[in-house]
Amino acid sequence: MKSIFITGVTSGIGKVVLDICLREGFQIVALIRNEEQKKLFDETSQLQLLVCDLEDREKIQNVLALLSKKKLDYILLNAGLLNYGEFDSLPESSFEKILEVNLLVNMRIVHHLLPEINKNKTKLVFVSSIVARMPCRKFLSYAVSKAGLSQFCSSLMVEYPHLQILCLEIGAVNTKIHSKAGMELDSSKFVRADIIGKRLYKAMLSKTGIVTLRWQWYLLRKCLMVFEDVLLYFMINFLKFRDKK
Ligand SMILES: NC(=O)c1ccc[n+]([C@@H]2O[C@H](COP(=O)([O-])OP(=O)(O)OC[C@H]3O[C@@H](n4cnc5c(N)ncnc54)[C@H](OP(=O)(O)O)[C@@H]3O)[C@@H](O)[C@H]2O)c1
């Protein structure tokens, strides 16, 4: 029986992966943000829920102490949040929060559990974003957090080449992440969370390295990387021109 620790299971991609893992008979430890969210799940011998807000640096230590006693086959660090707005319109606390949840807590988890990860050959799976590769307006701190996460993953891969690490750089998915950030957009045009959740699960079992889960995202990522400086030049000049009008 395989075992997994997952964060961010209350909605979106994480919820889909949790449901698949339940069906596949995984032994699961899932992290939720508060007691209230326990109602969303049937806690059984197969599913253990840990309550902790990932921003809470003290409480996360209790989670880590508990996790270090478990033999985990997979750690899926999926929880994340978005903030939306011009940089100067957002309070300092908003980008600290984004960096904590999307990047720093993931680094803390890996740092703390590294001896167990090594011993148990645990596979690490991170959910980053394609925005890690592009300059973003109104998503600045989100893009910084995901660029940091992608860099963390690739640096971990070279620092510990024997570890099994998968970094997912995915594009827009139809989840609540955008509305939670107060964005008004029609996210039904984005790819369905169940499709991406299923692909993530398959990739988790079979792949390592950086994976995008869709060929369209693969091409976009490649273009963004190859034409990074050209793209930046055109974006800046186009936006200057548009703002002048
Ligand atoms: N949707 C996209 O377009 C997209 C694109 C690229 C990458 N991603 C990444 O995919 C991952 C999953 O996001 P999603 O789209 O499935 O969004 P989602 O439906 O909003 O799910 C995010 C999950 O993270 C949890 N979370 C957020 N902040 C937390 C905190 N402080 N403590 C504990 N849990 C916290 C949320 O819990 P609550 O229910 O308590 O908020 C929720 O379970 C994220 O890392 C996101 O950045 C998403």
Ligand as a Chemical Component Dictionary entry (heavy atoms), coordinates in Angstrom:
data_LIG
# 
_chem_comp.id                   LIG 
_chem_comp.type                 NON-POLYMER 
_chem_comp.pdbx_formal_charge   0 
_chem_comp.three_letter_code    LIG 
# 
loop_
_chem_comp_atom.comp_id 
_chem_comp_atom.atom_id 
_chem_comp_atom.alt_atom_id 
_chem_comp_atom.type_symbol 
_chem_comp_atom.charge 
_chem_comp_atom.model_Cartn_x 
_chem_comp_atom.model_Cartn_y 
_chem_comp_atom.model_Cartn_z 
_chem_comp_atom.pdbx_ordinal 
LIG N1  N1  N 0  -5.675 27.010 -11.210 1  
LIG C1  C1  C 0  -4.683 27.452 -11.958 2  
LIG O1  O1  O 0  -4.899 28.152 -12.978 3  
LIG C2  C2  C 0  -3.264 27.118 -11.601 4  
LIG C3  C3  C 0  -2.265 27.325 -12.560 5  
LIG C4  C4  C 0  -0.959 27.030 -12.240 6  
LIG C5  C5  C 0  -0.630 26.510 -11.008 7  
LIG N2  N2  N 1  -1.621 26.318 -10.085 8  
LIG C6  C6  C 0  -1.240 25.807 -8.772  9  
LIG O2  O2  O 0  -1.981 24.640 -8.478  10 
LIG C7  C7  C 0  -2.045 24.467 -7.059  11 
LIG C8  C8  C 0  -3.468 24.122 -6.669  12 
LIG O3  O3  O 0  -4.288 25.248 -6.914  13 
LIG P1  P1  P 0  -5.790 25.154 -7.440  14 
LIG O4  O4  O 0  -5.827 25.813 -8.755  15 
LIG O5  O5  O -1 -6.310 23.773 -7.291  16 
LIG O6  O6  O 0  -6.493 26.182 -6.425  17 
LIG P2  P2  P 0  -7.518 25.993 -5.223  18 
LIG O7  O7  O 0  -8.727 25.266 -5.662  19 
LIG O8  O8  O 0  -7.699 27.356 -4.653  20 
LIG O9  O9  O 0  -6.722 25.074 -4.198  21 
LIG C9  C9  C 0  -5.684 25.594 -3.414  22 
LIG C10 C10 C 0  -5.567 24.756 -2.157  23 
LIG O10 O10 O 0  -4.511 25.298 -1.346  24 
LIG C11 C11 C 0  -5.020 25.493 -0.019  25 
LIG N3  N3  N 0  -4.369 26.579 0.700   26 
LIG C12 C12 C 0  -4.165 27.848 0.269   27 
LIG N4  N4  N 0  -3.606 28.581 1.249   28 
LIG C13 C13 C 0  -3.466 27.762 2.317   29 
LIG C14 C14 C 0  -2.940 27.922 3.628   30 
LIG N5  N5  N 0  -2.488 29.114 4.057   31 
LIG N6  N6  N 0  -2.946 26.864 4.459   32 
LIG C15 C15 C 0  -3.421 25.666 4.052   33 
LIG N7  N7  N 0  -3.928 25.436 2.822   34 
LIG C16 C16 C 0  -3.942 26.471 1.968   35 
LIG C17 C17 C 0  -6.478 25.841 -0.243  36 
LIG O11 O11 O 0  -7.183 25.702 0.962   37 
LIG P3  P3  P 0  -8.465 26.638 1.308   38 
LIG O12 O12 O 0  -9.635 25.929 0.719   39 
LIG O13 O13 O 0  -8.481 26.687 2.794   40 
LIG O14 O14 O 0  -8.239 27.976 0.663   41 
LIG C18 C18 C 0  -6.855 24.820 -1.308  42 
LIG O15 O15 O 0  -7.079 23.560 -0.730  43 
LIG C19 C19 C 0  -1.540 25.780 -6.455  44 
LIG O16 O16 O 0  -0.220 25.632 -6.020  45 
LIG C20 C20 C 0  -1.595 26.747 -7.620  46 
LIG O17 O17 O 0  -0.678 27.817 -7.494  47 
LIG C21 C21 C 0  -2.926 26.599 -10.360 48 
# 
loop_
_chem_comp_bond.comp_id 
_chem_comp_bond.atom_id_1 
_chem_comp_bond.atom_id_2 
_chem_comp_bond.value_order 
_chem_comp_bond.pdbx_ordinal 
LIG N1  C1  SING 1  
LIG C1  O1  DOUB 2  
LIG C1  C2  SING 3  
LIG C2  C3  SING 4  
LIG C2  C21 DOUB 5  
LIG C3  C4  DOUB 6  
LIG C4  C5  SING 7  
LIG C5  N2  DOUB 8  
LIG N2  C6  SING 9  
LIG N2  C21 SING 10 
LIG C6  O2  SING 11 
LIG C6  C20 SING 12 
LIG O2  C7  SING 13 
LIG C7  C8  SING 14 
LIG C7  C19 SING 15 
LIG C8  O3  SING 16 
LIG O3  P1  SING 17 
LIG P1  O4  DOUB 18 
LIG P1  O5  SING 19 
LIG P1  O6  SING 20 
LIG O6  P2  SING 21 
LIG P2  O7  DOUB 22 
LIG P2  O8  SING 23 
LIG P2  O9  SING 24 
LIG O9  C9  SING 25 
LIG C9  C10 SING 26 
LIG C10 O10 SING 27 
LIG C10 C18 SING 28 
LIG O10 C11 SING 29 
LIG C11 N3  SING 30 
LIG C11 C17 SING 31 
LIG N3  C12 SING 32 
LIG N3  C16 SING 33 
LIG C12 N4  DOUB 34 
LIG N4  C13 SING 35 
LIG C13 C14 SING 36 
LIG C13 C16 DOUB 37 
LIG C14 N5  SING 38 
LIG C14 N6  DOUB 39 
LIG N6  C15 SING 40 
LIG C15 N7  DOUB 41 
LIG N7  C16 SING 42 
LIG C17 O11 SING 43 
LIG C17 C18 SING 44 
LIG O11 P3  SING 45 
LIG P3  O12 DOUB 46 
LIG P3  O13 SING 47 
LIG P3  O14 SING 48 
LIG C18 O15 SING 49 
LIG C19 O16 SING 50 
LIG C19 C20 SING 51 
LIG C20 O17 SING 52 
# 
